[in-house]
Amino acid sequence: MEYSNKAYLNTVVGANANREDLSNTLYLTDGPQRPIVASIQHTRATNTTHKWREIGLTVASRTAVAGGGATYAEGGLPNANAQTPTQPVNVTCNVGRLAQVSDNEMAAFNGGGAIQLAEGEMERLIQDAIDFESALVAIEVMNQMEWMHVTGSASNTTMEGGECNGLITWITTTNGAYSVATGGTSTIPVQMQEMFLKDGGRGSAQNYPALHADTYLVPPELIPDFNSYVANGAGRPVAVTLTADQAAIGLPAGVSVSSYNDGFAQVKIEVEPYLSPAYNTSVSQPSILAIRKAQIKQADLIPFGANPLAKTDTSIKRLINCVFTQEHSVAKHTYIIPNVTSAVA
């Protein structure tokens, strides 16, 4: 074979085999919304089993003082408050991923020693590389945290780090939350109807009138259904006023709604991809969750953060992790609209 080498100047067809850097812009293929992680309140967990207290009130009724009623005979002594606090619990889960840069990758920065870098440049490149890897895995860890807040179940032992109970588990188990009777099942869903939202609001108000949901968590495929509820009848016309600039480019079609009034409150709409089976294999059919965000907190045993690790092999590493659980106080006010599919063909 005849010996050949690359041209010193650009005198050949195609690009020369020059050493070049990749673009510093990457396009992530996975960047879902995280409405819970993005805005949840935080509190402190002091053990791997997190506990908090709730106490109810005696319901007003025709009950004698001996039965705990808020009444007393003339000259008698009223009954003391006989309510006993309850102590809900939730276990913590370990969520984390490792960012690392291998020795081979670091050696490639200077061509295996063939390229003389400026003083401090090698250290800068290594720091940039580990920072970049940390940013990527941090997104993955936050995605897992969002999944846990929605889908987690402490009874599941699949993952080594364990699971805490998430919203679906709180709402569908023994906490007395309301479930709309849609008629759908985990194998055969039904089409979404506006009536389900009104039923959920009414059921929640009957179930626990002291609190009402302020947020709908909605899978992406059901957002068009919400948008269709704006002008669903002659009694609810929509008037669109255009500015001169808007009129010049034409009338925009379609509507996008940000909230829905279920008759009891204005409930904000937020997209939650992890309620969709197209994005979360742990759910069989789309569902809508109605929650009050102030009642849901992330209890951190180890707050979300990054920690460098000692070098024990041929790479440098940084741990991105969080040990947390979900504190969901008075879960009885929440409700779920389960097993529904979009009615928009």
Residue pairs with C-beta under 8 A, 6 or more apart in sequence:
6 12
6 16
6 17
7 16
10 16
19 111
19 115
28 139
30 139
30 143
31 139
32 143
32 146
32 273
32 274
32 279
33 270
33 271
33 272
33 273
34 142
34 143
34 145
34 146
35 215
35 217
35 270
35 271
35 272
36 146
36 149
36 150
36 167
36 217
36 272
36 296
37 142
37 145
37 146
37 149
37 298
39 293
40 149
40 293
40 296
40 297
40 298
41 293
41 294
41 296
41 297
41 298
42 297
42 298
42 299
42 300
42 303
43 297
43 298
43 299
43 300
43 327
44 299
44 300
45 92
45 299
45 300
45 301
45 323
45 324
45 325
46 301
47 301
48 91
48 92
48 301
49 89
49 90
49 91
49 92
50 89
50 90
50 91
50 92
50 299
50 301
50 325
50 327
51 87
51 88
51 89
52 87
52 88
52 327
52 329
53 85
53 86
53 87
54 85
54 86
54 87
54 88
54 329
54 330
55 83
55 84
55 85
55 86
56 83
57 83
58 68
58 69
58 70
58 81
58 82
58 83
60 70
61 69
62 69
63 69
63 71
64 71
65 71
65 72
65 73
65 76
65 78
65 79
66 79
68 79
68 82
69 79
70 78
70 79
71 78
72 78
72 79
88 328
88 329
90 154
90 164
90 165
90 299
90 325
90 326
90 327
90 328
91 154
91 162
91 163
91 164
91 165
91 325
92 162
92 164
92 299
92 301
92 323
92 324
92 325
93 148
93 152
93 159
93 161
93 162
93 163
93 164
93 323
93 324
93 325
94 160
94 161
94 162
94 321
94 323
95 141
95 144
95 145
95 148
95 161
95 321
95 322
95 323
95 324
96 141
96 161
96 319
96 320
96 321
96 322
97 137
97 140
97 141
97 320
97 321
98 137
98 309
98 317
98 318
98 319
98 320
99 130
99 133
99 134
99 136
99 137
99 306
99 317
99 318
99 319
99 320
100 130
100 133
100 315
100 316
100 317
100 318
101 126
101 129
101 130
101 133
101 315
101 316
102 314
102 315
103 314
103 315
104 314
105 129
106 122
106 125
106 126
106 129
106 316
107 113
109 117
109 122
109 125
109 126
110 116
110 117
110 122
117 125
126 316
130 316
130 318
133 318
134 306
134 318
134 320
137 320
138 306
138 320
141 304
141 320
141 321
141 322
142 304
145 298
145 304
145 322
145 324
146 274
147 274
147 280
147 282
148 163
148 164
148 166
148 326
149 166
149 167
149 296
149 298
149 326
150 166
150 167
150 168
150 217
150 272
150 274
150 275
150 280
150 289
151 166
151 168
151 274
151 280
151 282
151 283
152 163
152 164
152 165
152 166
152 169
152 326
153 163
153 165
153 166
153 168
153 169
154 162
154 163
154 164
154 165
154 169
156 163
164 324
164 325
164 326
165 173
165 325
165 326
165 328
166 326
167 217
167 289
167 291
167 296
167 326
167 328
167 334
168 283
168 287
168 289
168 336
170 177
170 326
170 328
170 331
170 334
171 177
171 179
171 289
171 331
171 334
171 335
171 336
172 179
172 336
172 338
175 328
175 331
175 332
176 207
176 208
176 331
176 332
177 207
177 331
177 332
177 333
177 334
177 335
177 336
178 200
178 203
178 204
178 207
178 334
178 335
178 336
179 335
179 336
179 338
180 196
180 199
180 200
180 203
180 335
180 336
180 337
180 338
181 199
182 190
182 196
182 337
182 338
182 339
182 340
183 190
184 190
184 285
184 338
184 339
184 340
184 341
185 285
185 339
186 284
186 285
186 339
187 284
188 339
189 285
189 286
189 339
189 340
189 341
190 339
190 340
190 341
191 340
191 341
191 342
191 343
192 222
192 225
192 337
192 340
192 341
192 342
192 343
193 343
194 229
194 232
196 288
196 337
196 340
197 229
197 260
197 262
197 288
197 337
198 262
198 263
200 213
200 262
200 288
200 290
200 335
200 336
200 337
201 212
201 213
201 262
201 263
201 264
201 265
201 267
201 290
202 263
202 264
203 335
204 212
204 213
204 264
204 290
204 333
204 334
204 335
205 212
205 264
207 332
207 333
207 335
208 330
208 332
208 333
210 333
211 292
211 295
211 330
211 333
212 264
212 265
212 292
212 333
213 262
213 265
213 267
213 290
213 291
213 292
213 333
213 334
213 335
214 265
214 266
214 267
214 268
214 291
214 292
214 293
214 294
215 267
215 268
215 270
215 290
215 291
215 292
215 293
216 226
216 260
216 267
216 268
216 269
216 270
216 288
216 289
216 290
217 270
217 272
217 275
217 288
217 289
217 290
217 291
218 226
218 269
218 270
218 271
218 272
218 275
218 288
219 271
219 272
219 273
219 275
219 276
219 278
219 279
219 286
219 287
219 288
220 271
220 273
220 276
220 278
220 279
221 276
221 278
221 286
221 341
221 342
222 286
222 288
222 340
222 342
223 269
223 271
224 342
224 344
225 342
225 343
225 344
226 257
226 260
226 269
227 254
227 255
227 256
227 257
228 343
228 344
229 257
229 260
230 236
230 238
230 255
230 257
231 237
231 238
231 255
238 255
240 251
240 252
242 251
246 252
257 269
258 268
258 269
259 266
259 267
259 268
259 269
260 266
260 267
260 269
261 267
267 290
272 289
273 279
273 280
274 280
274 283
275 283
275 286
275 287
275 288
275 289
276 283
276 286
277 283
277 284
277 285
277 286
284 339
285 338
285 339
285 340
285 341
286 339
286 340
286 341
286 342
287 336
287 337
287 338
287 339
287 340
288 336
288 337
288 340
289 334
289 335
289 336
289 337
290 334
290 335
290 336
290 337
291 334
292 333
292 334
295 328
295 329
295 330
295 331
295 333
295 334
296 326
296 327
296 328
296 329
297 326
297 327
297 329
298 324
298 325
298 326
298 327
299 324
299 325
299 326
299 327
300 322
300 323
300 324
301 323
301 324
301 325
302 321
302 322
302 323
302 324
303 322
303 324
304 320
304 321
304 322
304 324
305 320
305 321
305 322
306 318
306 319
306 320
307 318
307 319
307 321
308 316
308 317
308 318
308 319
309 317
309 318
309 319
311 317
328 334
